[in-house]
Amino acid sequence: MTRIVVHAGFHKTGTSSLQDYLRHHRAALRERAAIYLKEDFPEVGYATRAFGFRPSLWRRWRFRRALRAFLAGLPDEDQIFLSWEGFSGIMPGHRRPLTGLVSGYDRAAVPLAKITRDELRRRFGPHAQIVFLYTLRRRESWLRSVWGHVVRSIQITHDMSEFLEMMNDTPSLEEEAATLARALAPTPVETAWLEDLTPLPQGPAAAALRLIGLSEAEIAALPPARRTNIGNPPALSEAFLALNREISDKAELKRRKDALLHSRTPHE
């Protein structure tokens, strides 16, 4: 019987660090699990993002088709670990065409998770053991990190305080995970807090390592993690905000942001 762990989100909860660690130590962990990351299933990633922006029946079908094609090419394994925060849809703070600001995950995350579970059972059999993992982060810290991301990646013109007010009704990630747990029951949903994982030598990857069955002693014997996707300093985020307010041409805005980003060394 195959066991599959699906790390399906959420954005800005140490996912890049977790994936970077697994990427660099994939070979060493091969005897415990076959690890697949977003670069291993680009068509699935594209389909999740498209569905997240516009959750239609057509795009749901495209996601199912892409995931089914990817899974069909996988060899049988005792244990598989999949990680891609896009399995939750798109990050809140972005905008959907017509409906505007994305203020939560459930509209996309629940159907994506259900389809993922169904397709895993179709590929590996009805008795496959499936576990979903969602990494969490305290609400205000998470929203501040989300603002730092969207002010860099899209043309948002709201400062952080305005953005936090706009996102006032956004559920906490703990609430989002509880919604998913209810929707997926009896399929297990595990959670892990970034604040608990960050101090550990292996960082957020410790949550994945535990779920694929490594003991604490085995985890402690592994190399420490390096920090990745570190947030921009406040001054750089403010510079991005100023460019968003100043430049209307999207190509020029991207060029100026890229130049600014590459001229600075991001740090927290």
C-alpha positions as CSV (number, residue, x, y, z in Angstrom):
1,M,0.0,0.0,0.0
2,T,1.4,3.4,-1.0
3,R,1.5,6.2,1.4
4,I,1.4,9.8,0.0
5,V,2.0,13.0,1.8
6,V,0.7,16.1,0.0
7,H,2.2,19.4,1.3
8,A,-0.4,21.6,-0.3
9,G,0.2,25.0,1.3
10,F,0.1,27.6,2.4
11,H,2.0,30.4,0.7
12,K,4.5,32.4,2.8
13,T,4.8,29.7,5.5
14,G,8.4,28.5,4.8
15,T,7.4,26.5,1.7
16,S,10.5,27.6,-0.3
17,S,12.8,26.7,2.6
18,L,11.1,23.3,3.0
19,Q,11.3,22.6,-0.8
20,D,14.8,23.8,-1.1
21,Y,16.0,21.5,1.7
22,L,14.2,18.5,0.1
23,R,15.6,19.4,-3.3
24,H,19.2,19.4,-2.0
25,H,18.8,16.2,0.0
26,R,16.4,14.3,-2.2
27,A,18.9,11.6,-3.0
28,A,19.8,11.0,0.6
29,L,16.1,10.7,1.5
30,R,15.3,8.4,-1.5
31,E,15.0,5.3,0.6
32,R,12.4,6.9,2.8
33,A,10.3,8.6,0.1
34,A,10.1,9.6,-3.5
35,I,10.0,13.4,-3.4
36,Y,8.4,15.5,-6.1
37,L,8.5,19.3,-6.2
38,K,6.9,21.9,-8.3
39,E,9.5,21.7,-11.1
40,D,8.6,18.0,-11.5
41,F,5.0,18.8,-12.5
42,P,5.0,22.2,-14.4
43,E,1.7,21.5,-16.1
44,V,0.0,20.7,-12.8
45,G,1.4,23.9,-11.4
46,Y,0.2,26.0,-14.3
47,A,-3.3,24.4,-13.9
48,T,-3.5,25.1,-10.2
49,R,-2.6,28.7,-10.7
50,A,-5.1,29.1,-13.5
51,F,-7.8,27.6,-11.4
52,G,-6.9,29.7,-8.4
53,F,-7.3,32.9,-10.4
54,R,-10.6,31.8,-12.0
55,P,-12.2,28.7,-10.3
56,S,-14.3,27.5,-13.2
57,L,-15.5,24.0,-14.1
58,W,-13.3,24.0,-17.2
59,R,-10.2,24.9,-15.3
60,R,-11.0,22.3,-12.6
61,W,-11.1,19.7,-15.4
62,R,-7.8,21.0,-16.8
63,F,-6.2,20.6,-13.3
64,R,-7.6,17.0,-13.0
65,R,-6.3,16.1,-16.5
66,A,-2.8,17.5,-15.8
67,L,-2.6,15.8,-12.4
68,R,-3.8,12.5,-13.8
69,A,-1.2,12.6,-16.6
70,F,1.6,13.4,-14.1
71,L,0.6,10.6,-11.7
72,A,0.3,8.1,-14.5
73,G,4.0,8.6,-15.2
74,L,5.1,7.9,-11.6
75,P,6.5,4.5,-10.6
76,D,5.0,2.6,-7.8
77,E,6.6,3.5,-4.5
78,D,6.1,2.7,-0.8
79,Q,6.0,6.4,0.0
80,I,5.6,9.6,-2.0
81,F,6.0,13.2,-0.9
82,L,4.5,16.0,-3.1
83,S,5.1,19.7,-2.2
84,W,3.6,22.7,-4.0
85,E,1.8,25.6,-2.3
86,G,-0.1,26.1,-5.5
87,F,-2.3,23.1,-4.5
88,S,-4.1,25.7,-2.4
89,G,-4.7,28.0,-5.4
90,I,-3.3,31.5,-5.4
91,M,-2.1,33.6,-2.6
92,P,-4.6,36.0,-1.0
93,G,-3.8,39.6,-1.8
94,H,-3.8,38.9,-5.5
95,R,-6.8,39.9,-7.6
96,R,-9.1,37.7,-9.7
97,P,-10.6,39.0,-12.9
98,L,-14.1,40.4,-12.3
99,T,-14.4,39.4,-8.6
100,G,-11.4,41.4,-7.3
101,L,-9.3,40.9,-4.2
102,V,-8.6,37.3,-3.2
103,S,-9.3,37.3,0.6
104,G,-9.1,33.6,1.4
105,Y,-8.2,30.1,0.2
106,D,-11.3,28.0,0.5
107,R,-12.8,28.8,-2.9
108,A,-9.9,27.1,-4.6
109,A,-8.1,25.0,-2.0
110,V,-11.0,22.7,-1.1
111,P,-11.8,21.6,-4.7
112,L,-8.1,21.3,-5.5
113,A,-7.5,19.1,-2.4
114,K,-10.5,16.9,-3.2
115,I,-9.4,16.4,-6.8
116,T,-5.9,15.6,-5.6
117,R,-7.1,13.0,-3.2
118,D,-9.4,11.4,-5.8
119,E,-6.7,11.2,-8.4
120,L,-4.2,9.7,-6.0
121,R,-6.7,7.0,-5.1
122,R,-7.3,6.4,-8.8
123,R,-3.6,6.0,-9.5
124,F,-2.5,4.1,-6.4
125,G,-5.7,2.4,-5.4
126,P,-8.6,3.0,-3.0
127,H,-6.5,1.8,0.0
128,A,-3.7,4.3,-0.6
129,Q,-2.8,6.1,2.6
130,I,-3.1,9.9,1.9
131,V,-2.1,12.6,4.3
132,F,-2.3,16.4,3.7
133,L,0.2,18.8,5.3
134,Y,-0.5,22.5,5.6
135,T,2.2,24.7,7.1
136,L,0.8,27.7,9.1
137,R,2.0,31.1,10.2
138,R,0.6,33.6,12.8
139,R,-2.0,35.8,11.1
140,E,-0.4,39.3,11.3
141,S,3.1,38.1,10.5
142,W,1.7,36.2,7.5
143,L,-0.3,39.1,6.2
144,R,2.7,41.4,6.4
145,S,4.7,38.9,4.4
146,V,1.9,38.6,1.9
147,W,1.9,42.4,1.4
148,G,5.7,42.3,0.9
149,H,5.2,39.7,-1.8
150,V,2.3,41.3,-3.7
151,V,3.8,44.8,-3.6
152,R,6.8,43.4,-5.4
153,S,4.9,41.1,-7.8
154,I,1.8,43.1,-8.8
155,Q,0.9,46.7,-9.1
156,I,-0.8,47.1,-5.7
157,T,-0.8,50.8,-4.5
158,H,-2.0,50.3,-0.9
159,D,0.5,50.6,1.9
160,M,0.8,47.9,4.5
161,S,-1.7,49.4,6.9
162,E,-4.3,49.9,4.1
163,F,-3.7,46.4,3.0
164,L,-4.1,44.9,6.5
165,E,-7.4,46.8,6.7
166,M,-8.5,45.4,3.3
167,M,-7.7,41.9,4.5
168,N,-9.4,42.3,7.8
169,D,-12.0,39.6,7.1
170,T,-9.4,37.1,5.8
171,P,-9.4,33.9,7.9
172,S,-6.3,32.9,9.8
173,L,-4.4,30.0,8.2
174,E,-5.4,27.9,11.2
175,E,-9.1,28.5,10.3
176,E,-8.3,27.7,6.6
177,A,-6.7,24.4,7.6
178,A,-9.7,23.6,9.8
179,T,-12.0,24.2,6.8
180,L,-9.9,21.8,4.7
181,A,-9.8,19.2,7.4
182,R,-13.6,19.2,7.6
183,A,-13.9,19.0,3.8
184,L,-11.4,16.2,3.4
185,A,-12.5,14.1,6.4
186,P,-11.7,11.3,7.1
187,T,-8.5,11.9,5.1
188,P,-6.0,13.2,7.7
189,V,-4.9,16.8,7.6
190,E,-1.7,17.6,9.5
191,T,-0.5,21.2,10.3
192,A,2.8,22.6,11.4
193,W,3.6,26.2,12.6
194,L,6.4,28.1,10.9
195,E,7.2,29.8,14.3
196,D,7.9,26.3,15.8
197,L,9.9,25.1,12.8
198,T,12.1,28.1,12.1
199,P,14.4,27.6,15.1
200,L,15.1,24.0,14.2
201,P,18.3,23.2,12.3
202,Q,16.4,21.8,9.4
203,G,13.9,24.6,9.5
204,P,10.4,24.1,7.9
205,A,11.7,20.9,6.3
206,A,11.5,19.2,9.7
207,A,7.7,19.0,9.3
208,A,8.1,17.0,6.1
209,L,10.9,14.8,7.5
210,R,8.7,13.9,10.4
211,L,5.8,13.0,8.2
212,I,7.8,10.7,6.0
213,G,8.9,8.8,9.1
214,L,12.3,10.0,10.2
215,S,12.9,10.0,13.9
216,E,14.1,13.0,15.8
217,A,17.5,11.5,16.0
218,E,17.6,10.8,12.3
219,I,16.5,14.4,11.6
220,A,19.2,15.8,14.0
221,A,21.9,13.9,12.0
222,L,20.9,15.6,8.8
223,P,22.7,18.8,7.6
224,P,21.2,22.2,8.7
225,A,19.1,24.2,6.3
226,R,20.1,27.3,4.5
227,R,17.7,30.2,4.5
228,T,15.8,30.8,1.2
229,N,13.2,33.3,-0.1
230,I,14.0,35.7,2.7
231,G,11.6,38.7,2.8
232,N,12.6,42.1,1.5
233,P,13.6,44.8,4.0
234,P,10.9,47.4,4.7
235,A,12.7,50.1,2.7
236,L,12.8,47.9,-0.4
237,S,9.1,47.2,-0.1
238,E,8.4,50.9,0.2
239,A,10.4,51.5,-2.9
240,F,8.3,48.9,-4.8
241,L,5.2,50.7,-3.5
242,A,6.5,54.0,-4.8
243,L,7.1,52.5,-8.2
244,N,3.6,51.0,-8.3
245,R,2.2,54.4,-7.7
246,E,4.4,56.2,-10.1
247,I,4.6,53.9,-13.2
248,S,1.6,52.8,-15.2
249,D,3.4,50.9,-18.0
250,K,3.6,47.3,-16.8
251,A,6.8,46.4,-18.8
252,E,8.6,49.5,-17.5
253,L,7.4,48.8,-14.0
254,K,8.7,45.2,-14.1
255,R,12.1,46.4,-15.5
256,R,12.4,49.0,-12.7
257,K,11.5,46.5,-10.0
258,D,13.9,43.9,-11.3
259,A,16.7,46.5,-11.4
260,L,15.9,47.6,-7.9
261,L,15.7,44.0,-6.6
262,H,19.0,43.0,-8.1
263,S,20.7,46.1,-6.7
264,R,19.9,45.1,-3.1
265,T,20.5,42.1,-1.0
266,P,17.2,41.0,0.6
267,H,17.3,40.3,4.3
268,E,14.7,40.2,7.2
